[in-house]
């Protein structure tokens, strides 16, 4: 009996393989397009290509005039419309914004973020956005941000780089930048310095849980929902990983909120508005103005903390990592940035070891070439590589594609930055000059073409905070250190919601003062 079953299984397997082999040969109309298998749709193609999923998607989008309908397995009925057409992006993100809320589908995928700003729509989103905007635009908050950055730079980043340079040890810059932005964002969000950036490189539970949650969310985008449901029900695989990460984040946020409430009751927390973190600001947010916010509810505060941590830490850390990797491959760009710093920053700002206290936006705005180099890194390696939308009512996109509420529309930002029809024949080159006009000023590129900070009413609220942070880090490192990538170190992006490097960015650091 067992023998017959074995024979049956082998025979079925052979038929199955021959059947798919036939389709593989006969059905592939273009080598860049995924094969549409019977029953399974194009899912096998994307699963096989997961290790190089970003380039794979870029290839079929380039070959399909910027928009491609990806057929999912017929039994789950999920079709995904991949698009990088700027006209479609503008239509969805701006001109027809109200028809494209985040929706319940997005909230299901990102459930770990609760009802925070990333998941919210309509009136709640409006209250969350307006309140965050008013807190973040206060001059005191901006000074607090700059002070926090400078202090982490001088007391955290510089000693670590000096240590690795002195000991001639390999350092993972991705890890260093993630730790730097984790600490600065945590301070801004909660007022607490978690001390993640230190020579001992401690394991931080919060940071690990965030990473794991983001990785699971990425796979939820491509896995049939039924698989996720079974994993959740039976408690295994990615969904188990998410459950553990979720409860870790709940526990750690609760601890922060309880300690902040305790500080306030004991009067320990200073009422000085110049170091007012977001948690404190949200605890006494004006609920007559923002009626849907509930500062008395710990869940509301927990969701706020998590959204800001995701928003500020991973994104800026990822952008800095890709930027410095691009510099190691383009020495002439590093030289030009050094020349710009030497000629445009005042000698005091440039040389004085305490100069960062005098850094301000005006000074940093003079660094047009550095700005171009950062934008170029964000174009080629957008920290948020995908965006996901669905319409509430059926619609026709400017590209002519009809979309239904069941259609998942995916913008692939990584691919958008590489499209020759959008950026020209040299789209894949790292060329900061692209961002500078003939008169030497920065060129403004519309956000539906340069989507790294999102577009339309949901444009990133932290763009200026992030650009300032990246510029201060860049100036300090480029002026004081020489960075060389470890020979043979492989660079590849991890398929995830945030564009990290799979093996990190392993480099050797040398102090420039030691080079002469
Ligand atoms: C290089 C750094 C950054 C990049 C590339 C970036 C990119 C983005 C993107 C793509 C979105 C849209 C996400 C979505 O709707 O699903 C977004 C939204 C947002 N970002 Fe950023 N971000 C960065 C840094 C920051 C920082 C430092 C903060 C705050 C301190 C921040 C705060 C926000 C907030 C609050 C939103 C939600 C806006 C809304 O939904 O109305 N971001 N960002």
Boltz pocket constraint, residues with backbone or C-beta under 6 A from the ligand:
constraints:
  - pocket:
      binder: B
      contacts: [[A, 117], [A, 118], [A, 125], [A, 129], [A, 132], [A, 307], [A, 308], [A, 311], [A, 312], [A, 313], [A, 315], [A, 316], [A, 319], [A, 382], [A, 383], [A, 384], [A, 451], [A, 452], [A, 453], [A, 454], [A, 457], [A, 458], [A, 459], [A, 460], [A, 461], [A, 462], [A, 463], [A, 465], [A, 466]]
      max_distance: 6.0
